[in-house]
Amino acid sequence: MSKHRAHSPEFKAGVAMEAISGRKPLQEIAADHAVHMIQVSQWKKQLLGNPHLTPRDQETLDSPQDERYSN
């Protein structure tokens, strides 16, 4: 079984932008970056749903714990 890998927000945004460009099929993008095609699709949807966010803001969205509720 493989380990869960954490990808940087910059990596996610770069892969998502590549998918949005449409120059390559999702399968090829996923293979080039060693991630699953569904993951590429999810990152693409996140970026399209929040285009105003910077990669650092996206990291906050992806974080499993919300700092506001950690009291």
TITORMI-769975 format. One record per residue (C-alpha): x negated, y, z negated; residue number from 1; residue in one letter; chain. Coordinates in Angstrom, 3 decimals, m for minus. Example, Ala and Ser with C-alpha at 12.3 -4.5 7.8 and 13.67 -1.06 7.14 Angstrom:
<pt xx="m12.300" yy="m4.500" zz="m7.800" num="1" residu="A" chaine="A"/>
<pt xx="m13.670" yy="m1.060" zz="m7.140" num="2" residu="S" chaine="A"/>
This chain:
<pt xx="0.000" yy="0.000" zz="0.000" num="1" residu="M" chaine="A"/>
<pt xx="m1.298" yy="3.459" zz="0.841" num="2" residu="S" chaine="A"/>
<pt xx="m1.817" yy="6.294" zz="m1.614" num="3" residu="K" chaine="A"/>
<pt xx="0.235" yy="9.471" zz="m1.619" num="4" residu="H" chaine="A"/>
<pt xx="m1.810" yy="12.263" zz="m0.055" num="5" residu="R" chaine="A"/>
<pt xx="m1.362" yy="15.910" zz="m0.873" num="6" residu="A" chaine="A"/>
<pt xx="m1.784" yy="18.196" zz="2.121" num="7" residu="H" chaine="A"/>
<pt xx="m2.593" yy="21.873" zz="1.843" num="8" residu="S" chaine="A"/>
<pt xx="0.043" yy="24.408" zz="2.855" num="9" residu="P" chaine="A"/>
<pt xx="m2.273" yy="25.574" zz="5.633" num="10" residu="E" chaine="A"/>
<pt xx="m2.478" yy="22.030" zz="7.018" num="11" residu="F" chaine="A"/>
<pt xx="1.315" yy="21.627" zz="6.882" num="12" residu="K" chaine="A"/>
<pt xx="1.884" yy="24.975" zz="8.595" num="13" residu="A" chaine="A"/>
<pt xx="m0.656" yy="24.163" zz="11.294" num="14" residu="G" chaine="A"/>
<pt xx="0.923" yy="20.796" zz="12.058" num="15" residu="V" chaine="A"/>
<pt xx="4.398" yy="22.361" zz="12.029" num="16" residu="A" chaine="A"/>
<pt xx="3.303" yy="25.136" zz="14.397" num="17" residu="M" chaine="A"/>
<pt xx="1.826" yy="22.538" zz="16.742" num="18" residu="E" chaine="A"/>
<pt xx="5.156" yy="20.674" zz="16.702" num="19" residu="A" chaine="A"/>
<pt xx="7.110" yy="23.882" zz="17.324" num="20" residu="I" chaine="A"/>
<pt xx="4.916" yy="24.746" zz="20.315" num="21" residu="S" chaine="A"/>
<pt xx="6.211" yy="21.642" zz="22.095" num="22" residu="G" chaine="A"/>
<pt xx="2.958" yy="21.017" zz="23.951" num="23" residu="R" chaine="A"/>
<pt xx="2.693" yy="17.481" zz="22.580" num="24" residu="K" chaine="A"/>
<pt xx="5.302" yy="14.935" zz="21.508" num="25" residu="P" chaine="A"/>
<pt xx="5.821" yy="14.518" zz="17.746" num="26" residu="L" chaine="A"/>
<pt xx="4.392" yy="10.997" zz="17.923" num="27" residu="Q" chaine="A"/>
<pt xx="1.113" yy="12.288" zz="19.316" num="28" residu="E" chaine="A"/>
<pt xx="0.875" yy="15.137" zz="16.797" num="29" residu="I" chaine="A"/>
<pt xx="1.518" yy="12.699" zz="13.942" num="30" residu="A" chaine="A"/>
<pt xx="m1.143" yy="10.302" zz="15.223" num="31" residu="A" chaine="A"/>
<pt xx="m3.679" yy="13.120" zz="15.683" num="32" residu="D" chaine="A"/>
<pt xx="m3.231" yy="14.218" zz="12.057" num="33" residu="H" chaine="A"/>
<pt xx="m2.745" yy="10.748" zz="10.501" num="34" residu="A" chaine="A"/>
<pt xx="0.720" yy="11.508" zz="9.129" num="35" residu="V" chaine="A"/>
<pt xx="4.103" yy="9.959" zz="9.838" num="36" residu="H" chaine="A"/>
<pt xx="6.277" yy="11.418" zz="12.581" num="37" residu="M" chaine="A"/>
<pt xx="9.104" yy="12.034" zz="10.082" num="38" residu="I" chaine="A"/>
<pt xx="6.734" yy="14.106" zz="7.934" num="39" residu="Q" chaine="A"/>
<pt xx="5.872" yy="16.291" zz="10.928" num="40" residu="V" chaine="A"/>
<pt xx="9.572" yy="16.757" zz="11.602" num="41" residu="S" chaine="A"/>
<pt xx="10.248" yy="17.731" zz="7.966" num="42" residu="Q" chaine="A"/>
<pt xx="7.427" yy="20.288" zz="7.936" num="43" residu="W" chaine="A"/>
<pt xx="8.727" yy="21.713" zz="11.214" num="44" residu="K" chaine="A"/>
<pt xx="12.259" yy="22.071" zz="9.785" num="45" residu="K" chaine="A"/>
<pt xx="10.897" yy="23.729" zz="6.629" num="46" residu="Q" chaine="A"/>
<pt xx="8.935" yy="26.254" zz="8.658" num="47" residu="L" chaine="A"/>
<pt xx="11.844" yy="26.997" zz="10.993" num="48" residu="L" chaine="A"/>
<pt xx="14.173" yy="27.380" zz="8.010" num="49" residu="G" chaine="A"/>
<pt xx="11.810" yy="29.802" zz="6.241" num="50" residu="N" chaine="A"/>
<pt xx="9.787" yy="31.606" zz="8.928" num="51" residu="P" chaine="A"/>
<pt xx="9.061" yy="34.571" zz="6.644" num="52" residu="H" chaine="A"/>
<pt xx="7.105" yy="32.396" zz="4.190" num="53" residu="L" chaine="A"/>
<pt xx="3.348" yy="32.280" zz="4.156" num="54" residu="T" chaine="A"/>
<pt xx="1.655" yy="28.887" zz="3.664" num="55" residu="P" chaine="A"/>
<pt xx="1.149" yy="29.711" zz="m0.050" num="56" residu="R" chaine="A"/>
<pt xx="4.865" yy="30.459" zz="m0.451" num="57" residu="D" chaine="A"/>
<pt xx="5.620" yy="27.140" zz="1.224" num="58" residu="Q" chaine="A"/>
<pt xx="3.444" yy="25.388" zz="m1.370" num="59" residu="E" chaine="A"/>
<pt xx="5.680" yy="26.811" zz="m4.088" num="60" residu="T" chaine="A"/>
<pt xx="8.737" yy="25.432" zz="m2.305" num="61" residu="L" chaine="A"/>
<pt xx="7.152" yy="21.981" zz="m1.995" num="62" residu="D" chaine="A"/>
<pt xx="6.085" yy="21.860" zz="m5.639" num="63" residu="S" chaine="A"/>
<pt xx="7.998" yy="19.210" zz="m7.622" num="64" residu="P" chaine="A"/>
<pt xx="8.269" yy="21.329" zz="m10.772" num="65" residu="Q" chaine="A"/>
<pt xx="9.701" yy="24.785" zz="m10.897" num="66" residu="D" chaine="A"/>
<pt xx="7.679" yy="27.023" zz="m13.220" num="67" residu="E" chaine="A"/>
<pt xx="10.829" yy="28.874" zz="m14.346" num="68" residu="R" chaine="A"/>
<pt xx="12.189" yy="25.759" zz="m16.031" num="69" residu="Y" chaine="A"/>
<pt xx="9.050" yy="24.449" zz="m17.715" num="70" residu="S" chaine="A"/>
<pt xx="9.761" yy="25.991" zz="m21.154" num="71" residu="N" chaine="A"/>
